[in-house]
Amino acid sequence: MESRRAHRRRRARSSRRRPFVGAALASVLVAGGTAAGTAYVRTQAHADAGPVSSSSSVASPASSPARQEASVEPAAEPSADRDALLGKAMAEVPVEDGADVAVAVLDTDSDDSATYGGGTFDTASIVKVDILATLLLQAQDADRRPSAQEKTWAAAMIENSDNASASALWTAIGRAEGLDRANARFGLTHTAGGDGSLWGLTQTTAADQLTLLRQVFGDDSLLSGPSRTYLQGLMGGVAEDQRWGVSAAADGSRWALKNGWLARSTTGLWDINSIGRITADGHGYLLVTLSNGNSTKEKGIALVEAAARAAVAAFA
């Protein structure tokens, strides 16, 4: 017969082992659950000479509840690499030696976006959209509407790309200082207004211009609804001889744009840019195409139009 002391020692050893087995089993269950689980030397007058399965596997009866729950959770849908698709599409766009191009695009239905190319570019006359957006923001801050004179200048500046009107509004907004202050609020982080009266030499990036287009065409904007509608309307009514650029990628139903073109006197090469909103195959797009180093205006236009079509193709 066991002594009472030996019997107590055996019972103590047995009782100490039970929590260890339970903890080990809990550890296995938890582990199973988690394991599944530009120097400017020319006059502004040279710019723009014109009046965008679930593979739910069935768990075996012996599977733990934690593994069963994890195994039937739907697999995440892989997202498309839009930058890579845009890069592939742009690889097919012919670019002449010495020229450079940058593109930014946003699908307004899905809010997916992509960019191609880097560096800064002269804005030429696409800055006129930024000038008017700045004027409208300043007017909102002052709780006033644009004056009749300001609206006359604005219409000529956007629809006919009139440089004298742009210069008048450039002065009205406080030139580069006023533009830069507004852009900081709009979210443009790599755009700097041109020196003195040289608004056409404002420096920008494709990504910043896409941010500006969001302010003009998007609901999440510092610009009021009436301000956005006004600016959009002017961009949708540009002169017939200026209806090129990003509109080349549109299906003909809707577009609103502003183009810029500038021959640099130091090199004789052209800056050609186009920004705006288009509709293609039932989808809305904000589009930015910037280029420099083009040997002729015509070749620059062909480049930005090909880039716009490539951008839309990347989302098709």
LOKE-393961 format. One record per residue (C-alpha): x, y, z. Coordinates in steps of 0.25 Angstrom, whole numbers, always signed. Each point is the difference from the previous one (the first is absolute). Layout:
LOKE-393961
<node xx="X" yy="Y" zz="Z"/>
...
//
This chain:
LOKE-393961
<node xx="+0" yy="+0" zz="+0"/>
<node xx="+5" yy="+14" zz="-3"/>
<node xx="+4" yy="+9" zz="+11"/>
<node xx="-9" yy="+12" zz="+1"/>
<node xx="+12" yy="+9" zz="-3"/>
<node xx="+3" yy="-7" zz="-13"/>
<node xx="-14" yy="+0" zz="-4"/>
<node xx="-1" yy="+15" zz="+2"/>
<node xx="+13" yy="+2" zz="-8"/>
<node xx="-6" yy="-8" zz="-12"/>
<node xx="-13" yy="+8" zz="+0"/>
<node xx="+8" yy="+13" zz="+0"/>
<node xx="+8" yy="-4" zz="-12"/>
<node xx="-12" yy="-4" zz="-8"/>
<node xx="-8" yy="+13" zz="+4"/>
<node xx="+12" yy="+8" zz="-5"/>
<node xx="+1" yy="-6" zz="-14"/>
<node xx="-15" yy="+3" zz="-3"/>
<node xx="+2" yy="+15" zz="-3"/>
<node xx="+12" yy="-2" zz="-8"/>
<node xx="-8" yy="-10" zz="-10"/>
<node xx="-11" yy="+11" zz="+0"/>
<node xx="+9" yy="+11" zz="-4"/>
<node xx="+7" yy="-8" zz="-10"/>
<node xx="-13" yy="-3" zz="-7"/>
<node xx="-5" yy="+15" zz="+1"/>
<node xx="+14" yy="+4" zz="-6"/>
<node xx="-3" yy="-10" zz="-12"/>
<node xx="-14" yy="+6" zz="-3"/>
<node xx="+5" yy="+14" zz="+1"/>
<node xx="+12" yy="-3" zz="-9"/>
<node xx="-9" yy="-6" zz="-10"/>
<node xx="-10" yy="+12" zz="+0"/>
<node xx="+11" yy="+10" zz="-3"/>
<node xx="+8" yy="-8" zz="-10"/>
<node xx="-12" yy="+0" zz="-9"/>
<node xx="-3" yy="+13" zz="+3"/>
<node xx="+77" yy="+170" zz="-103"/>
<node xx="+8" yy="+13" zz="-2"/>
<node xx="-9" yy="+9" zz="-8"/>
<node xx="+6" yy="+10" zz="-10"/>
<node xx="-11" yy="+3" zz="-9"/>
<node xx="-13" yy="+9" zz="+1"/>
<node xx="-13" yy="-6" zz="+4"/>
<node xx="-6" yy="+4" zz="-13"/>
<node xx="+7" yy="-12" zz="-6"/>
<node xx="-10" yy="-9" zz="+8"/>
<node xx="-13" yy="-6" zz="-5"/>
<node xx="-3" yy="+9" zz="-12"/>
<node xx="-14" yy="-2" zz="+0"/>
<node xx="-13" yy="+9" zz="+2"/>
<node xx="-4" yy="-80" zz="+42"/>
<node xx="-17" yy="-128" zz="+51"/>
<node xx="-1" yy="+1" zz="+11"/>
<node xx="+5" yy="-14" zz="+1"/>
<node xx="-7" yy="-4" zz="+12"/>
<node xx="+5" yy="-13" zz="+4"/>
<node xx="-9" yy="-9" zz="+8"/>
<node xx="+7" yy="-4" zz="+13"/>
<node xx="+0" yy="-14" zz="+4"/>
<node xx="-8" yy="-5" zz="+12"/>
<node xx="+12" yy="-1" zz="+8"/>
<node xx="+4" yy="+15" zz="-2"/>
<node xx="-1" yy="+9" zz="+11"/>
<node xx="-11" yy="+11" zz="+1"/>
<node xx="+11" yy="+11" zz="-2"/>
<node xx="+6" yy="-6" zz="-12"/>
<node xx="-14" yy="-2" zz="-6"/>
<node xx="-3" yy="+14" zz="+2"/>
<node xx="+13" yy="+5" zz="-7"/>
<node xx="-1" yy="-10" zz="-11"/>
<node xx="-13" yy="+6" zz="-6"/>
<node xx="+4" yy="+15" zz="+1"/>
<node xx="+0" yy="+5" zz="-14"/>
<node xx="+13" yy="+3" zz="-7"/>
<node xx="+4" yy="+15" zz="-2"/>
<node xx="-2" yy="+4" zz="-15"/>
<node xx="+13" yy="+4" zz="-6"/>
<node xx="+1" yy="+15" zz="-3"/>
<node xx="+5" yy="+4" zz="-14"/>
<node xx="+14" yy="+7" zz="+0"/>
<node xx="-5" yy="+12" zz="-8"/>
<node xx="+14" yy="+6" zz="+0"/>
<node xx="+6" yy="-12" zz="-7"/>
<node xx="-12" yy="-1" zz="-10"/>
<node xx="+2" yy="+15" zz="-3"/>
<node xx="+15" yy="-2" zz="-2"/>
<node xx="-3" yy="-12" zz="-9"/>
<node xx="-9" yy="+9" zz="-8"/>
<node xx="+9" yy="+11" zz="-1"/>
<node xx="+11" yy="-9" zz="-5"/>
<node xx="-7" yy="+0" zz="-13"/>
<node xx="-1" yy="+15" zz="-1"/>
<node xx="+11" yy="+6" zz="-10"/>
<node xx="+8" yy="+11" zz="+7"/>
<node xx="+10" yy="+7" zz="-9"/>
<node xx="+14" yy="+1" zz="+5"/>
<node xx="+2" yy="+12" zz="+10"/>
<node xx="-15" yy="+0" zz="+4"/>
<node xx="-6" yy="-3" zz="+13"/>
<node xx="-14" yy="-4" zz="+4"/>
<node xx="-7" yy="-2" zz="+13"/>
<node xx="-15" yy="-5" zz="+2"/>
<node xx="-9" yy="-1" zz="+12"/>
<node xx="-14" yy="-6" zz="-1"/>
<node xx="-12" yy="-3" zz="+9"/>
<node xx="-12" yy="-8" zz="-2"/>
<node xx="-11" yy="+8" zz="+7"/>
<node xx="-9" yy="-12" zz="+1"/>
<node xx="+10" yy="-9" zz="+8"/>
<node xx="+9" yy="+11" zz="+5"/>
<node xx="+12" yy="-8" zz="-5"/>
<node xx="+11" yy="+8" zz="-5"/>
<node xx="+14" yy="-2" zz="-7"/>
<node xx="+12" yy="+9" zz="-4"/>
<node xx="+11" yy="-1" zz="-10"/>
<node xx="+12" yy="+8" zz="+0"/>
<node xx="+6" yy="+10" zz="+10"/>
<node xx="+7" yy="+13" zz="+1"/>
<node xx="-5" yy="+14" zz="-2"/>
<node xx="-6" yy="+7" zz="-13"/>
<node xx="-3" yy="+14" zz="-4"/>
<node xx="-15" yy="+2" zz="+1"/>
<node xx="-2" yy="+9" zz="-12"/>
<node xx="-14" yy="+4" zz="+0"/>
<node xx="-6" yy="-12" zz="+8"/>
<node xx="+3" yy="+9" zz="+12"/>
<node xx="-12" yy="+8" zz="-4"/>
<node xx="-9" yy="-10" zz="+6"/>
<node xx="+9" yy="+1" zz="+13"/>
<node xx="-1" yy="+16" zz="-1"/>
<node xx="-15" yy="-1" zz="-1"/>
<node xx="-2" yy="-10" zz="+11"/>
<node xx="+9" yy="+9" zz="+9"/>
<node xx="-9" yy="+12" zz="-4"/>
<node xx="-13" yy="-8" zz="+4"/>
<node xx="+6" yy="-4" zz="+13"/>
<node xx="+4" yy="+14" zz="+4"/>
<node xx="-14" yy="+5" zz="-4"/>
<node xx="-6" yy="-11" zz="+9"/>
<node xx="+9" yy="+4" zz="+12"/>
<node xx="-4" yy="+15" zz="-2"/>
<node xx="-15" yy="-5" zz="-1"/>
<node xx="-2" yy="+7" zz="-13"/>
<node xx="-2" yy="-4" zz="-15"/>
<node xx="+10" yy="+2" zz="-11"/>
<node xx="-3" yy="+14" zz="-6"/>
<node xx="-5" yy="+2" zz="-14"/>
<node xx="+14" yy="+4" zz="-5"/>
<node xx="+6" yy="-12" zz="+7"/>
<node xx="-10" yy="-9" zz="-7"/>
<node xx="+3" yy="+6" zz="-13"/>
<node xx="+15" yy="-2" zz="+1"/>
<node xx="-3" yy="-14" zz="+5"/>
<node xx="-8" yy="-4" zz="-12"/>
<node xx="+10" yy="+5" zz="-10"/>
<node xx="+12" yy="-6" zz="+8"/>
<node xx="-6" yy="-14" zz="+0"/>
<node xx="-8" yy="-1" zz="-12"/>
<node xx="+9" yy="+8" zz="-10"/>
<node xx="+13" yy="-2" zz="+8"/>
<node xx="+1" yy="+16" zz="+0"/>
<node xx="+14" yy="+4" zz="+6"/>
<node xx="-4" yy="+14" zz="+4"/>
<node xx="-12" yy="-5" zz="+8"/>
<node xx="+9" yy="-10" zz="+7"/>
<node xx="+10" yy="+11" zz="+3"/>
<node xx="-11" yy="+8" zz="+6"/>
<node xx="-5" yy="-11" zz="+9"/>
<node xx="+14" yy="-4" zz="+4"/>
<node xx="+2" yy="+14" zz="+5"/>
<node xx="-14" yy="-1" zz="+7"/>
<node xx="+3" yy="-12" zz="+8"/>
<node xx="+14" yy="+5" zz="+5"/>
<node xx="+8" yy="-7" zz="-11"/>
<node xx="+9" yy="-12" zz="+4"/>
<node xx="-2" yy="+3" zz="+15"/>
<node xx="-15" yy="-1" zz="-1"/>
<node xx="+0" yy="-12" zz="-9"/>
<node xx="+10" yy="-7" zz="+10"/>
<node xx="-9" yy="+3" zz="+12"/>
<node xx="-12" yy="-6" zz="-7"/>
<node xx="+7" yy="-12" zz="-5"/>
<node xx="+5" yy="-3" zz="+14"/>
<node xx="-15" yy="-1" zz="+4"/>
<node xx="-3" yy="-8" zz="-12"/>
<node xx="+10" yy="-10" zz="+3"/>
<node xx="+10" yy="+3" zz="-12"/>
<node xx="+14" yy="-3" zz="+6"/>
<node xx="+9" yy="+1" zz="-12"/>
<node xx="-5" yy="+12" zz="-7"/>
<node xx="+6" yy="+14" zz="+1"/>
<node xx="-5" yy="+13" zz="-7"/>
<node xx="+9" yy="+6" zz="-11"/>
<node xx="+8" yy="+12" zz="+3"/>
<node xx="-5" yy="+14" zz="-1"/>
<node xx="-10" yy="+1" zz="-11"/>
<node xx="+4" yy="-13" zz="-6"/>
<node xx="-12" yy="-9" zz="+3"/>
<node xx="+3" yy="-9" zz="-11"/>
<node xx="+13" yy="-5" zz="+6"/>
<node xx="-7" yy="-5" zz="+13"/>
<node xx="+6" yy="-14" zz="+3"/>
<node xx="-9" yy="-12" zz="+2"/>
<node xx="-1" yy="-15" zz="+0"/>
<node xx="-10" yy="-9" zz="-6"/>
<node xx="-4" yy="-5" zz="+14"/>
<node xx="-3" yy="+14" zz="+5"/>
<node xx="-8" yy="+3" zz="-13"/>
<node xx="-8" yy="-12" zz="+4"/>
<node xx="-2" yy="+6" zz="+14"/>
<node xx="-5" yy="+13" zz="-6"/>
<node xx="-10" yy="-7" zz="-9"/>
<node xx="-6" yy="-7" zz="+12"/>
<node xx="-2" yy="+14" zz="+6"/>
<node xx="-7" yy="+4" zz="-13"/>
<node xx="-8" yy="-12" zz="-3"/>
<node xx="-1" yy="-8" zz="+13"/>
<node xx="-11" yy="+2" zz="+11"/>
<node xx="+11" yy="+0" zz="+11"/>
<node xx="+5" yy="+14" zz="-3"/>
<node xx="+3" yy="+13" zz="+6"/>
<node xx="-7" yy="+6" zz="-12"/>
<node xx="-15" yy="+2" zz="+2"/>
<node xx="-10" yy="-7" zz="-9"/>
<node xx="-3" yy="+13" zz="-8"/>
<node xx="+15" yy="+3" zz="-1"/>
<node xx="+3" yy="-14" zz="-6"/>
<node xx="-12" yy="+0" zz="-9"/>
<node xx="+5" yy="+14" zz="-6"/>
<node xx="+14" yy="-5" zz="-2"/>
<node xx="-5" yy="-13" zz="-6"/>
<node xx="-9" yy="+7" zz="-10"/>
<node xx="+11" yy="+9" zz="-5"/>
<node xx="+9" yy="-12" zz="-2"/>
<node xx="-11" yy="-7" zz="-8"/>
<node xx="-1" yy="+12" zz="-9"/>
<node xx="+14" yy="+2" zz="-5"/>
<node xx="+2" yy="+6" zz="-14"/>
<node xx="-1" yy="-10" zz="-12"/>
<node xx="+15" yy="+1" zz="-4"/>
<node xx="+3" yy="-4" zz="+14"/>
<node xx="-8" yy="-13" zz="+1"/>
<node xx="+12" yy="-9" zz="+0"/>
<node xx="+8" yy="-7" zz="+11"/>
<node xx="-7" yy="-9" zz="+10"/>
<node xx="-13" yy="+1" zz="-8"/>
<node xx="+7" yy="-10" zz="-10"/>
<node xx="-3" yy="-11" zz="+10"/>
<node xx="-15" yy="+4" zz="+2"/>
<node xx="-11" yy="-8" zz="-6"/>
<node xx="-6" yy="+13" zz="-5"/>
<node xx="-11" yy="+1" zz="+10"/>
<node xx="+6" yy="+10" zz="+11"/>
<node xx="+13" yy="+7" zz="+2"/>
<node xx="+6" yy="+12" zz="+7"/>
<node xx="+14" yy="+5" zz="-2"/>
<node xx="+11" yy="+10" zz="+0"/>
<node xx="+13" yy="-1" zz="-9"/>
<node xx="+13" yy="+7" zz="+1"/>
<node xx="+11" yy="+2" zz="-11"/>
<node xx="+13" yy="+8" zz="+1"/>
<node xx="+12" yy="+1" zz="-9"/>
<node xx="+12" yy="+2" zz="+8"/>
<node xx="+9" yy="+11" zz="-6"/>
<node xx="+13" yy="-6" zz="+5"/>
<node xx="-2" yy="-14" zz="-7"/>
<node xx="-11" yy="+2" zz="-10"/>
<node xx="-7" yy="-12" zz="+7"/>
<node xx="-14" yy="-1" zz="+4"/>
<node xx="-7" yy="-2" zz="+13"/>
<node xx="-14" yy="-7" zz="-3"/>
<node xx="-10" yy="-3" zz="+11"/>
<node xx="-14" yy="-4" zz="+2"/>
<node xx="-9" yy="-2" zz="+12"/>
<node xx="-15" yy="-3" zz="+2"/>
<node xx="-11" yy="-9" zz="+2"/>
<node xx="-5" yy="-10" zz="-11"/>
<node xx="-10" yy="-11" zz="-1"/>
<node xx="+4" yy="-13" zz="-7"/>
<node xx="-8" yy="-13" zz="-1"/>
<node xx="-10" yy="+5" zz="+11"/>
<node xx="+11" yy="+3" zz="+10"/>
<node xx="+5" yy="+14" zz="+4"/>
<node xx="+15" yy="+3" zz="+1"/>
<node xx="+8" yy="+12" zz="+5"/>
<node xx="+12" yy="+0" zz="-10"/>
<node xx="+13" yy="+8" zz="+1"/>
<node xx="+11" yy="-1" zz="-11"/>
<node xx="+12" yy="+9" zz="+1"/>
<node xx="+12" yy="+0" zz="-10"/>
<node xx="+12" yy="+8" zz="-4"/>
<node xx="+11" yy="+0" zz="-10"/>
<node xx="-9" yy="-2" zz="-12"/>
<node xx="+6" yy="+4" zz="-13"/>
<node xx="-13" yy="+6" zz="-5"/>
<node xx="-13" yy="+4" zz="+6"/>
<node xx="-7" yy="-11" zz="-9"/>
<node xx="+9" yy="-11" zz="+5"/>
<node xx="-3" yy="+4" zz="+14"/>
<node xx="-15" yy="+0" zz="-2"/>
<node xx="+2" yy="-14" zz="-6"/>
<node xx="+8" yy="-4" zz="+12"/>
<node xx="-10" yy="+4" zz="+11"/>
<node xx="-12" yy="-5" zz="-8"/>
<node xx="+7" yy="-14" zz="-1"/>
<node xx="+3" yy="+1" zz="+15"/>
<node xx="-14" yy="+3" zz="+3"/>
<node xx="-5" yy="-12" zz="-8"/>
<node xx="+10" yy="-9" zz="+7"/>
<node xx="-4" yy="+5" zz="+13"/>
<node xx="-15" yy="-4" zz="-2"/>
<node xx="+5" yy="-13" zz="-6"/>
<node xx="+6" yy="-4" zz="+13"/>
<node xx="-13" yy="+1" zz="+7"/>
<node xx="-8" yy="-7" zz="-11"/>
//
